Amino acid sequence: MSELGPVDWPPAPIKTERLVLREPEARDRTALIELFASPEVGTYIGGARSREELESAVPEEPKRRPGLFVVDLDGAMIGTVMLDSRDAESSVKVRPDAGEAELGYMFLPESWGHGYAAEACAAALEWFATALPGQRVVLCTQTANTPSMRLAQKLGFTELERFHQYNADQWLGVWSPTNP
């Protein structure tokens, strides 16, 4: 993936009814390690990474990465939302074109089932529509990931195609500011 294109970064923190979307900070390191080491989180993204590997790989101070939002609930990180541009070497070799943004998200298991992902992703998409007007966003998920499929529908993504990759059936959808 490449950076998110010509946007002012970081934006002011985005506040929703319950959440704040903000740039990562050093205080998020432990939660990020928990997120990537979680077997539940890794179920549909190739598995959890080892805690030892993450302890050495995750920097003490995060690097600036346009499009990456930490989702904060009451001062604690509960997940991430990412809007990232696809590059020509994207691992998904179907639509979308290089330069098209892709939505990704991960949340700690204890935050599942409360609507936080929908709230955070909707806020990120609203920010994106203002920052890069007229550009569409894609989302790719395994069809077996029922909660992610429901979230895509709730956010207004429409199916472009289904395909088989990584030994699983995948779903590719698109969102644009003009979607109903």
Order of alpha helices (4+ residues) and beta strands (2+ residues): beta-beta-alpha-alpha-alpha-beta-beta-beta-alpha-beta-alpha-beta-beta
